[in-house]
């Protein structure tokens, strides 16, 4: 009897054991990766790490404050758990928790497939394809994207419990709790009520009665409130909105995300923005003509299947993509689509494929009426197993892209159609690493594709970004006249493309001021000092830089007393700073020379 019980338990546990082992093996190399500074890990984790130690005040901060336009309190708390368990020194725990959340999400997806009637074998195979697909790398390996895997875990388990508890007479609170947790991990989970509604249509094979949707009203109300709150936090959403452009972006993205599920192709941390033109229009016409043909074919073959299966499926997929499809500006506006946004929509696609394969092997099914011939079961299993092996190996090696900021930029820059912003970021990092030839090539590439007066959709000039890179290169080569000339041309445009990074803007002003001083352009240097003071005061607080550069500005205006006072304040904040000491000593010497009586009195 015990052997029988163990055998039954093992049969039930086998799919979960396989999912755990395969998924863990594919992503285990990420456990040694550090947090990525100069990237979102810094904004979402490192900069708020001071709040990670458990105390009432810190916990309140983590659950009450938005981060970069995102209200994700559960994710913040999960980082605090990592920090209190191992601290910042031990990076593996941050990646390990990401991986464990992904595995929990994949377990939930498997349960959804099973409750939807997909057999154990096809549910397992399609779940594994989803789990190890290269598009999962960004969500699993990038610690700042824990919101994807946490949201996915709550989302898929919420769907499962809704499917399971659909027929009970009382209101099922378990799916509602999972829905709230998903939204508090990532607001994109607002699509879940729509998926519930589509499930009702599929299950009843009818759009009516309308009363069956009333139980979803609390979900839709919460989804509306969360959507409005997120829109308020992300004030940049919809900036420079152009209706025709947005329609083209949405149509492109729907096609791109759908295609990427079946053929990952060349992967990149960041893809190029959608380029409007004849090529895009031809691509969209071909794709949507083929899609329309398939839909018409399905309608003619089996109208009920089209109405009550295909339409709910398509609506669910579009709803899951809607928050990030491009209806409003995505992120800070320098990309239109990216792999991490496919985390939930892709699950719907692979569930549909699993259901389709199940239908192919089941006599009398709707799909068999459309496609009477089907491949043998063993051949399907073999092909899917080979696909899993291929995707898993691809993902394992692609994970290394996310090992460092430099890796990310290098891979993005080498894409056959690179995102120009990432060409710029790559060039800046190469310049800092003294790889000046690579940096120069990056600048030349941008200049070869951009005109002086051209602006992108965000009113950003890539032309001046490239000139700024050239100025930094000249400064590294100690070519001060060229650096000063380039900084002089670009200085008025700096804030236009560096406003997202106040410290980067200040660093640029410092470099420009140094170049101007080297060639004797004191008035231009003084203007840079004034801008540094203004931006320190408004955005970064009155720190060392504020007092130091204010002191320099007073010094250049020959206001020695005021300059001395500012340098003394700067020295109090940074007692070992040799530069501050040298400037303070120089001012004090000048004051003695100006007033020799002070020497006698002393």
VEXDREN-2710 file (C-alpha; in Angstrom, 1 decimal):
% VEXDREN-2710
k/r/px/py/pz
1/UNK/0.0/0.0/0.0
2/UNK/2.8/2.4/0.9
3/UNK/4.5/1.6/-2.5
4/UNK/1.2/2.4/-4.3
5/UNK/0.8/5.7/-2.4
6/UNK/4.4/6.7/-3.2
7/UNK/3.9/5.7/-6.8
8/UNK/0.8/7.8/-7.1
9/UNK/2.5/10.7/-5.3
10/UNK/5.5/10.5/-7.6
11/UNK/3.2/10.5/-10.7
12/UNK/1.6/13.7/-9.5
13/UNK/4.8/15.3/-8.4
14/UNK/6.8/14.3/-11.5
15/UNK/5.8/17.3/-13.7
16/UNK/6.7/19.7/-11.0
17/UNK/10.1/18.0/-10.4
18/UNK/10.9/18.2/-14.1
19/UNK/9.8/21.9/-14.3
20/UNK/11.9/22.8/-11.2
21/UNK/15.0/20.9/-12.4
22/UNK/15.0/22.1/-16.0
23/UNK/14.1/25.7/-15.2
24/UNK/16.7/25.9/-12.4
25/UNK/19.5/24.4/-14.6
26/UNK/18.7/26.9/-17.4
27/UNK/18.9/30.0/-15.1
28/UNK/21.4/28.8/-12.4
29/UNK/24.3/30.6/-14.1
30/UNK/22.7/33.9/-13.1
31/UNK/23.1/33.2/-9.4
32/UNK/26.6/34.5/-9.5
33/UNK/25.8/37.7/-11.3
34/UNK/26.1/41.0/-9.4
35/UNK/23.5/43.7/-9.3
36/UNK/23.7/46.0/-12.3
37/UNK/24.8/49.5/-11.3
38/UNK/24.1/52.3/-13.8
39/UNK/20.9/50.4/-14.7
40/UNK/17.5/49.9/-13.1
41/UNK/19.0/47.7/-10.3
42/UNK/20.5/50.9/-8.9
43/UNK/17.2/52.8/-9.0
44/UNK/15.0/50.0/-7.8
45/UNK/17.3/48.4/-5.2
46/UNK/20.6/50.1/-4.4
47/UNK/19.2/53.6/-4.0
48/UNK/16.5/52.5/-1.5
49/UNK/18.6/49.9/0.3
50/UNK/18.8/52.2/3.4
51/UNK/15.1/51.3/3.9
52/UNK/15.6/47.6/3.7
53/UNK/16.4/47.0/7.4
54/UNK/13.1/46.0/9.1
55/UNK/11.6/48.8/11.2
56/UNK/8.1/50.4/11.3
57/UNK/9.3/53.5/9.5
58/UNK/11.2/51.6/6.8
59/UNK/8.4/49.2/6.2
60/UNK/6.0/52.1/5.8
61/UNK/8.3/53.7/3.3
62/UNK/8.6/50.5/1.3
63/UNK/4.8/50.0/1.0
64/UNK/3.8/53.7/0.6
65/UNK/6.3/55.2/-1.8
66/UNK/6.4/54.7/-5.6
67/UNK/9.7/54.0/-7.3
68/UNK/10.4/55.5/-10.8
69/UNK/6.7/55.8/-11.5
70/UNK/5.9/52.3/-10.3
71/UNK/3.9/51.4/-7.2
72/UNK/5.3/47.9/-6.3
73/UNK/5.2/47.5/-2.5
74/UNK/5.4/43.7/-2.5
75/UNK/8.5/43.8/-4.7
76/UNK/10.1/46.3/-2.4
77/UNK/9.4/44.1/0.6
78/UNK/10.9/41.1/-1.3
79/UNK/14.1/43.0/-1.7
80/UNK/14.1/43.8/2.0
81/UNK/13.8/40.1/2.7
82/UNK/16.9/39.5/0.6
83/UNK/18.8/42.3/2.3
84/UNK/18.0/41.1/5.8
85/UNK/18.8/37.5/5.0
86/UNK/22.2/38.1/3.4
87/UNK/22.8/41.8/2.9
88/UNK/24.2/43.5/-0.2
89/UNK/27.4/41.5/-0.1
90/UNK/25.8/38.2/-1.1
91/UNK/24.3/38.8/-4.5
92/UNK/23.1/35.2/-5.2
93/UNK/20.1/35.5/-2.9
94/UNK/18.7/38.4/-5.0
95/UNK/18.9/36.3/-8.2
96/UNK/17.8/33.1/-6.4
97/UNK/14.6/34.8/-5.2
98/UNK/13.9/35.9/-8.8
99/UNK/14.4/32.4/-10.1
100/UNK/12.2/30.9/-7.4
101/UNK/9.4/33.3/-8.2
102/UNK/9.7/32.3/-11.8
103/UNK/9.4/28.6/-10.9
104/UNK/6.3/29.3/-8.8
105/UNK/4.8/31.2/-11.7
106/UNK/5.6/28.3/-14.1
107/UNK/4.0/25.9/-11.6
108/UNK/0.9/28.1/-11.7
109/UNK/0.8/28.1/-15.5
110/UNK/1.1/24.3/-15.5
111/UNK/-1.9/24.1/-13.2
112/UNK/-3.9/26.5/-15.4
113/UNK/-3.2/24.3/-18.5
114/UNK/-4.3/21.2/-16.6
115/UNK/-7.5/22.6/-15.4
116/UNK/-8.3/23.9/-18.9
117/UNK/-8.2/20.2/-20.0
118/UNK/-4.7/20.0/-21.5
119/UNK/-3.2/16.6/-20.9
120/UNK/-0.2/16.1/-18.6
121/UNK/2.3/15.6/-21.4
122/UNK/1.3/18.6/-23.5
123/UNK/0.9/20.8/-20.4
124/UNK/4.3/19.9/-19.2
125/UNK/6.0/20.4/-22.6
126/UNK/4.4/23.7/-23.3
127/UNK/5.1/24.9/-19.8
128/UNK/8.8/24.0/-20.2
129/UNK/8.9/25.9/-23.6
130/UNK/7.5/28.9/-21.8
131/UNK/9.8/28.6/-18.8
132/UNK/13.1/28.4/-20.8
133/UNK/12.2/30.6/-23.7
134/UNK/15.0/33.3/-24.2
135/UNK/12.4/36.0/-23.7
136/UNK/12.2/35.0/-20.0
137/UNK/15.9/35.9/-19.5
138/UNK/15.2/39.6/-19.0
139/UNK/12.5/39.0/-16.3
140/UNK/14.4/36.2/-14.4
141/UNK/18.0/37.3/-14.6
142/UNK/17.5/41.1/-14.2
143/UNK/16.9/41.6/-10.4
144/UNK/15.0/44.9/-11.0
145/UNK/12.5/43.0/-13.1
146/UNK/11.4/40.8/-10.2
147/UNK/8.1/42.6/-10.6
148/UNK/7.6/40.5/-13.7
149/UNK/8.1/37.1/-12.1
150/UNK/6.2/38.1/-8.9
151/UNK/3.3/39.5/-10.9
152/UNK/3.3/36.4/-13.1
153/UNK/3.2/34.0/-10.1
154/UNK/0.2/35.8/-8.5
155/UNK/-1.4/36.2/-12.0
156/UNK/-1.2/32.5/-13.0
157/UNK/-2.2/31.2/-9.6
158/UNK/-5.1/33.8/-9.5
159/UNK/-6.3/32.4/-12.9
160/UNK/-6.1/28.9/-11.6
161/UNK/-8.1/29.6/-8.5
162/UNK/-10.7/31.5/-10.5
163/UNK/-11.1/28.6/-12.9
164/UNK/-11.3/26.1/-10.0
165/UNK/-13.8/28.1/-7.8
166/UNK/-15.9/29.5/-10.7
167/UNK/-19.0/27.5/-9.9
168/UNK/-19.2/28.0/-6.1
169/UNK/-22.2/30.0/-4.9
170/UNK/-20.3/32.5/-2.6
171/UNK/-17.9/35.1/-3.9
172/UNK/-14.5/33.5/-4.2
173/UNK/-12.0/35.8/-2.4
174/UNK/-8.9/33.7/-3.2
175/UNK/-8.7/34.9/-6.8
176/UNK/-9.3/38.5/-5.7
177/UNK/-6.4/38.3/-3.2
178/UNK/-4.1/36.9/-5.9
179/UNK/-5.3/39.7/-8.3
180/UNK/-4.4/42.4/-5.8
181/UNK/-1.0/40.9/-5.1
182/UNK/-0.3/40.7/-8.8
183/UNK/-1.2/44.4/-9.2
184/UNK/0.9/45.4/-6.2
185/UNK/3.8/43.6/-7.9
186/UNK/3.3/45.1/-11.3
187/UNK/0.2/47.2/-12.3
188/UNK/0.2/45.5/-15.7
189/UNK/-1.8/42.8/-14.0
190/UNK/-5.0/44.9/-14.5
191/UNK/-5.7/42.7/-17.5
192/UNK/-6.7/39.7/-15.3
193/UNK/-10.4/40.6/-15.1
194/UNK/-10.6/40.6/-18.9
195/UNK/-9.1/37.1/-19.0
196/UNK/-11.7/36.0/-16.4
197/UNK/-14.5/37.4/-18.6
198/UNK/-13.1/35.6/-21.7
199/UNK/-13.0/32.4/-19.7
200/UNK/-16.7/32.7/-18.9
201/UNK/-17.5/33.0/-22.6
202/UNK/-15.3/30.0/-23.6
203/UNK/-16.7/27.9/-20.8
204/UNK/-20.4/28.7/-21.5
205/UNK/-19.9/28.9/-25.3
206/UNK/-22.0/32.0/-25.1
207/UNK/-21.6/35.8/-24.6
208/UNK/-24.9/35.8/-22.6
209/UNK/-26.4/36.3/-20.1
210/UNK/-24.7/39.6/-19.1
211/UNK/-25.4/38.8/-15.5
212/UNK/-22.6/36.3/-15.3
213/UNK/-20.1/39.2/-15.5
214/UNK/-21.5/41.0/-12.4
215/UNK/-19.2/38.9/-10.1
216/UNK/-16.3/40.4/-12.0
217/UNK/-17.4/44.0/-11.2
218/UNK/-15.1/44.3/-8.1
219/UNK/-12.1/43.2/-10.3
220/UNK/-12.9/45.8/-13.0
221/UNK/-13.4/48.6/-10.4
222/UNK/-10.0/47.8/-8.8
223/UNK/-8.4/47.5/-12.2
224/UNK/-9.7/51.0/-13.2
225/UNK/-8.5/52.5/-10.0
226/UNK/-5.0/51.0/-10.3
227/UNK/-4.8/52.1/-14.0
228/UNK/-5.7/55.7/-13.1
229/UNK/-3.2/55.7/-10.2
230/UNK/-0.4/54.3/-12.4
231/UNK/-1.2/56.9/-15.1
232/UNK/-0.9/59.6/-12.4
233/UNK/2.5/58.3/-11.3
234/UNK/3.9/57.9/-14.8
235/UNK/3.3/61.5/-15.9
236/UNK/5.5/61.0/-19.0
237/UNK/3.0/58.4/-20.4
238/UNK/1.5/59.7/-23.7
239/UNK/4.0/62.5/-24.1
240/UNK/4.2/63.7/-27.7
241/UNK/1.2/61.5/-28.6
242/UNK/0.6/61.1/-32.3
243/UNK/-2.5/59.0/-33.1
244/UNK/-1.2/57.5/-36.4
245/UNK/2.2/56.8/-34.9
246/UNK/0.6/55.1/-31.9
247/UNK/-1.6/52.9/-34.2
248/UNK/1.4/51.8/-36.2
249/UNK/3.4/51.1/-33.0
250/UNK/0.5/49.0/-31.6
251/UNK/0.1/47.1/-34.8
252/UNK/3.9/46.5/-35.1
253/UNK/4.1/45.3/-31.5
254/UNK/1.2/42.9/-31.7
255/UNK/2.9/41.3/-34.6
256/UNK/6.4/41.4/-33.1
257/UNK/5.4/39.8/-29.7
258/UNK/3.4/37.1/-31.5
259/UNK/6.2/36.2/-33.8
260/UNK/8.9/36.2/-31.1
261/UNK/7.1/33.4/-29.3
262/UNK/7.6/31.1/-32.3
263/UNK/11.0/32.3/-33.5
264/UNK/13.2/34.2/-30.9
265/UNK/15.7/35.2/-33.6
266/UNK/18.4/37.7/-32.6
267/UNK/17.9/38.6/-29.0
268/UNK/18.9/41.9/-27.5
269/UNK/18.5/43.7/-24.2
270/UNK/17.0/46.6/-26.1
271/UNK/15.6/46.7/-29.6
272/UNK/15.4/49.6/-32.1
273/UNK/12.5/51.9/-32.0
274/UNK/9.8/51.4/-34.6
275/UNK/10.8/53.2/-37.8
276/UNK/7.9/54.7/-39.6
277/UNK/8.0/54.2/-43.4
278/UNK/7.1/52.1/-46.4
279/UNK/9.0/49.0/-45.1
280/UNK/6.9/49.0/-41.9
281/UNK/3.6/49.4/-43.8
282/UNK/4.5/46.5/-46.2
283/UNK/5.4/44.3/-43.2
284/UNK/2.1/45.1/-41.4
285/UNK/0.0/44.5/-44.6
286/UNK/1.6/41.1/-45.1
287/UNK/1.2/40.0/-41.5
288/UNK/-2.4/41.2/-41.0
289/UNK/-3.5/39.9/-44.4
290/UNK/-2.2/36.5/-43.4
291/UNK/-3.9/36.8/-40.0
292/UNK/-7.2/37.8/-41.7
293/UNK/-7.0/34.9/-44.1
294/UNK/-6.6/32.4/-41.2
295/UNK/-9.5/34.0/-39.3
296/UNK/-11.8/33.8/-42.3
297/UNK/-10.7/30.2/-42.9
298/UNK/-11.6/29.4/-39.3
299/UNK/-15.0/31.1/-39.5
300/UNK/-15.9/29.2/-42.6
301/UNK/-14.7/25.8/-41.2
302/UNK/-16.2/26.2/-37.7
303/UNK/-18.0/29.4/-36.7
304/UNK/-18.6/28.4/-33.1
305/UNK/-14.9/27.7/-32.6
306/UNK/-14.1/31.1/-33.9
307/UNK/-16.7/32.9/-31.7
308/UNK/-16.3/31.1/-28.4
309/UNK/-12.7/30.0/-28.5
310/UNK/-10.6/32.1/-30.9
311/UNK/-12.1/35.5/-30.0
312/UNK/-11.8/35.0/-26.2
313/UNK/-8.2/33.8/-26.8
314/UNK/-7.3/36.8/-29.0
315/UNK/-9.0/39.3/-26.6
316/UNK/-7.2/37.8/-23.6
317/UNK/-3.9/38.1/-25.4
318/UNK/-4.4/41.7/-26.5
319/UNK/-5.6/42.6/-23.0
320/UNK/-2.5/41.1/-21.4
321/UNK/-0.3/43.1/-23.8
322/UNK/-2.4/46.3/-23.7
323/UNK/-0.6/48.0/-20.7
324/UNK/2.7/47.9/-22.6
325/UNK/1.7/47.6/-26.2
326/UNK/2.4/51.2/-27.1
327/UNK/-1.0/52.8/-26.6
328/UNK/0.8/55.2/-24.3
329/UNK/4.5/55.9/-24.1
330/UNK/6.5/52.9/-22.9
331/UNK/9.1/53.5/-20.2
332/UNK/11.1/56.7/-20.7
333/UNK/10.3/56.6/-24.5
334/UNK/13.6/55.3/-25.9
335/UNK/12.1/51.9/-26.8
336/UNK/8.8/50.7/-28.1
337/UNK/8.9/46.9/-27.3
338/UNK/11.1/44.6/-25.2
339/UNK/11.2/41.0/-24.1
340/UNK/10.1/41.4/-20.5
341/UNK/6.7/42.7/-21.5
342/UNK/5.9/39.3/-22.9
343/UNK/6.0/37.5/-19.6
344/UNK/2.2/37.2/-19.2
345/UNK/1.0/37.4/-22.8
346/UNK/3.4/34.6/-23.9
347/UNK/1.8/32.3/-21.3
348/UNK/-1.6/32.7/-23.1
349/UNK/0.0/31.9/-26.4
350/UNK/1.7/28.7/-25.2
351/UNK/-1.5/27.7/-23.4
352/UNK/-3.4/28.0/-26.7
353/UNK/-0.8/26.0/-28.5
354/UNK/-1.0/23.3/-25.8
355/UNK/-4.8/23.2/-26.2
356/UNK/-4.4/23.1/-30.0
357/UNK/-2.0/20.1/-29.8
358/UNK/-4.5/18.4/-27.4
359/UNK/-7.3/19.0/-29.8
360/UNK/-5.2/17.6/-32.7
361/UNK/-4.9/14.3/-30.9
362/UNK/-8.5/14.1/-29.7
363/UNK/-11.1/12.7/-32.1
364/UNK/-14.2/14.8/-32.6
365/UNK/-12.6/18.0/-31.4
366/UNK/-13.3/21.4/-33.2
367/UNK/-9.7/21.6/-34.4
368/UNK/-9.9/18.2/-35.9
369/UNK/-12.8/19.4/-38.1
370/UNK/-10.5/22.1/-39.4
371/UNK/-7.4/20.0/-39.7
372/UNK/-8.5/16.4/-40.2
373/UNK/-4.9/15.1/-40.5
374/UNK/-2.6/15.3/-37.5
375/UNK/0.9/14.3/-36.6
376/UNK/1.5/11.2/-34.5
377/UNK/1.7/11.8/-30.8
378/UNK/5.3/10.6/-30.4
379/UNK/6.5/12.8/-33.2
380/UNK/4.9/15.8/-31.5
381/UNK/6.5/15.0/-28.2
382/UNK/9.9/14.5/-29.8
383/UNK/9.8/17.8/-31.7
384/UNK/8.7/19.7/-28.6
385/UNK/11.4/18.1/-26.5
386/UNK/14.0/19.1/-29.1
387/UNK/12.6/22.7/-29.1
388/UNK/12.9/22.7/-25.3
389/UNK/16.5/21.6/-25.5
390/UNK/17.4/24.2/-28.1
391/UNK/15.6/27.1/-26.3
392/UNK/17.1/26.1/-23.0
393/UNK/20.7/26.1/-24.3
394/UNK/20.0/29.4/-26.1
395/UNK/18.7/31.0/-22.9
396/UNK/21.5/29.6/-20.8
397/UNK/24.1/31.5/-22.9
398/UNK/22.0/34.6/-23.5
399/UNK/21.8/35.0/-19.7
400/UNK/25.4/36.1/-19.7
401/UNK/24.3/39.3/-21.5
402/UNK/22.8/40.4/-18.1
403/UNK/26.0/39.8/-16.1
404/UNK/27.1/43.4/-16.3
405/UNK/26.0/46.8/-17.7
406/UNK/28.8/46.6/-20.2
407/UNK/27.6/43.3/-21.5
408/UNK/24.1/44.7/-21.9
409/UNK/25.3/47.7/-23.9
410/UNK/27.7/45.6/-26.0
411/UNK/25.1/43.1/-27.1
412/UNK/22.5/45.9/-27.7
413/UNK/25.0/47.8/-29.8
414/UNK/25.9/44.8/-31.9
415/UNK/22.3/44.0/-32.9
416/UNK/21.8/44.1/-36.6
417/UNK/19.4/47.0/-36.1
418/UNK/20.7/48.7/-32.9
419/UNK/18.8/51.1/-30.8
420/UNK/20.7/54.3/-31.3
421/UNK/20.3/55.3/-27.6
422/UNK/22.2/52.2/-26.7
423/UNK/24.9/52.9/-29.2
424/UNK/25.3/56.2/-27.3
425/UNK/25.3/54.5/-23.9
426/UNK/27.8/52.0/-25.2
427/UNK/30.1/54.8/-26.6
428/UNK/30.0/56.6/-23.3
429/UNK/31.0/53.5/-21.3
430/UNK/33.7/52.7/-23.9
431/UNK/35.1/56.2/-23.5
432/UNK/35.2/55.8/-19.7
433/UNK/37.1/52.5/-20.2
434/UNK/39.6/54.3/-22.5
435/UNK/38.4/52.3/-25.5
436/UNK/38.4/55.5/-27.5
437/UNK/38.3/54.0/-31.0
438/UNK/35.2/52.1/-30.1
439/UNK/33.6/55.2/-28.6
440/UNK/34.6/57.2/-31.7
441/UNK/32.9/54.6/-34.0
442/UNK/29.8/54.8/-31.9
443/UNK/29.7/58.6/-32.2
444/UNK/30.4/58.5/-35.9
445/UNK/27.6/55.9/-36.5
446/UNK/25.0/58.2/-34.8
447/UNK/26.3/61.3/-36.7
448/UNK/26.1/59.4/-40.0
449/UNK/22.3/58.7/-39.4
450/UNK/21.2/62.0/-37.8
451/UNK/21.0/65.5/-39.0
452/UNK/21.8/68.6/-36.9
453/UNK/18.3/69.8/-36.6
454/UNK/16.6/66.4/-36.2
455/UNK/14.7/65.5/-33.1
456/UNK/13.2/62.2/-32.1
457/UNK/9.7/61.6/-30.8
458/UNK/10.8/62.8/-27.3
459/UNK/12.3/66.0/-28.7
460/UNK/15.8/64.6/-28.1
461/UNK/18.6/65.3/-30.5
462/UNK/20.8/62.2/-31.1
463/UNK/23.0/64.5/-33.1
464/UNK/24.0/66.5/-30.0
465/UNK/24.3/63.3/-28.0
466/UNK/27.0/62.1/-30.5
467/UNK/28.8/65.5/-30.4
468/UNK/28.8/65.3/-26.6
469/UNK/30.5/61.9/-26.9
470/UNK/33.1/63.4/-29.3
471/UNK/33.8/66.1/-26.7
472/UNK/34.4/63.5/-24.0
473/UNK/36.7/61.6/-26.3
474/UNK/38.7/64.8/-27.1
475/UNK/39.0/65.5/-23.4
476/UNK/40.3/62.0/-22.8
477/UNK/42.9/62.6/-25.5
478/UNK/43.9/65.9/-23.8
479/UNK/42.9/67.8/-26.9
480/UNK/41.5/70.7/-24.9
481/UNK/40.8/73.1/-27.8
482/UNK/38.7/70.5/-29.7
483/UNK/36.9/69.5/-26.5
484/UNK/36.1/73.1/-25.6
485/UNK/34.8/73.8/-29.1
486/UNK/32.6/70.7/-29.0
487/UNK/31.3/71.4/-25.5
488/UNK/30.6/75.0/-26.6
489/UNK/28.4/73.7/-29.4
490/UNK/26.6/71.1/-27.3
491/UNK/26.3/72.8/-23.9
492/UNK/22.9/74.4/-24.6
493/UNK/21.4/71.0/-25.5
494/UNK/22.8/68.9/-22.7
495/UNK/19.8/69.0/-20.4
496/UNK/17.5/67.9/-23.3
497/UNK/19.0/64.4/-23.3
498/UNK/20.4/64.0/-19.8
499/UNK/17.4/65.2/-17.8
500/UNK/16.6/61.6/-16.8
501/UNK/20.0/61.4/-15.1
502/UNK/20.7/64.6/-13.1
503/UNK/24.1/63.3/-12.0
504/UNK/25.1/62.7/-15.6
505/UNK/24.1/66.2/-16.5
506/UNK/26.3/67.6/-13.6
507/UNK/29.2/65.5/-14.7
508/UNK/28.9/66.8/-18.2
509/UNK/28.8/70.4/-16.9
510/UNK/32.0/69.7/-14.9
511/UNK/33.8/68.3/-17.9
512/UNK/32.7/71.3/-20.0
513/UNK/33.8/73.8/-17.4
514/UNK/37.2/72.1/-17.1
515/UNK/37.7/72.3/-20.9
516/UNK/36.7/75.9/-21.0
517/UNK/39.2/76.8/-18.2
518/UNK/42.0/75.0/-20.0
519/UNK/41.6/77.3/-23.1
520/UNK/40.9/80.4/-21.1
521/UNK/37.1/80.7/-21.8
522/UNK/36.4/81.8/-18.3
523/UNK/32.9/83.2/-18.9
524/UNK/31.7/79.9/-20.4
525/UNK/33.3/78.1/-17.5
526/UNK/31.5/80.4/-15.0
527/UNK/28.2/79.7/-16.7
528/UNK/28.8/76.0/-16.2
529/UNK/29.6/76.5/-12.5
530/UNK/26.3/78.5/-12.1
531/UNK/24.4/75.6/-13.7
532/UNK/26.1/73.1/-11.4
533/UNK/25.1/75.1/-8.4
534/UNK/21.5/75.5/-9.6
535/UNK/21.0/71.8/-10.4
536/UNK/22.6/70.7/-7.1
537/UNK/20.3/73.0/-5.2
538/UNK/17.2/71.9/-7.0
539/UNK/17.7/68.1/-7.4
540/UNK/20.5/66.7/-5.3
541/UNK/20.6/68.8/-2.2
542/UNK/23.3/71.1/-0.8
543/UNK/26.3/68.7/-0.7
544/UNK/30.0/69.1/-1.4
545/UNK/29.5/69.9/-5.1
546/UNK/27.1/72.7/-4.3
547/UNK/29.4/74.5/-1.9
548/UNK/32.6/73.7/-4.0
549/UNK/31.3/75.0/-7.3
550/UNK/29.5/77.9/-5.7
551/UNK/32.9/78.8/-4.2
552/UNK/34.5/78.6/-7.6
553/UNK/31.8/80.9/-9.0
554/UNK/32.4/83.4/-6.3
555/UNK/36.1/83.2/-6.8
556/UNK/35.9/83.9/-10.5
557/UNK/33.7/86.9/-9.7
558/UNK/36.5/88.0/-7.3
559/UNK/34.2/87.7/-4.2
560/UNK/36.9/86.1/-2.1
561/UNK/35.1/86.3/1.3
562/UNK/32.0/84.5/-0.1
563/UNK/34.3/82.0/-1.9
564/UNK/36.2/81.2/1.3
565/UNK/33.0/80.6/3.2
566/UNK/31.7/78.1/0.6
567/UNK/35.1/76.3/0.4
568/UNK/35.1/75.9/4.2
569/UNK/31.6/74.5/4.1
570/UNK/32.7/72.0/1.4
571/UNK/35.7/71.1/3.4
572/UNK/33.5/70.3/6.4
573/UNK/31.6/67.8/4.3
574/UNK/34.7/66.3/2.7
575/UNK/37.7/67.0/5.0
576/UNK/40.2/65.0/3.0
577/UNK/39.5/66.6/-0.4
578/UNK/42.8/67.9/-1.7
579/UNK/41.2/70.0/-4.4
580/UNK/39.0/71.9/-1.9
581/UNK/42.1/72.5/0.4
582/UNK/44.1/73.8/-2.5
583/UNK/41.5/76.3/-3.6
584/UNK/40.8/77.4/0.0
585/UNK/44.6/78.0/0.5
586/UNK/44.8/79.9/-2.7
587/UNK/42.0/82.2/-1.7
588/UNK/43.5/82.8/1.7
589/UNK/46.8/83.7/0.1
590/UNK/45.1/86.1/-2.2
591/UNK/43.3/87.8/0.7
592/UNK/46.7/88.2/2.5
593/UNK/48.3/89.7/-0.6
594/UNK/45.3/92.1/-0.9
595/UNK/45.5/93.2/2.7
596/UNK/49.1/93.1/4.1
597/UNK/48.0/94.5/7.4
598/UNK/46.5/91.1/8.2
599/UNK/50.0/89.7/8.1
600/UNK/51.3/92.2/10.6
601/UNK/48.3/91.6/12.9
602/UNK/49.0/87.9/12.8
END
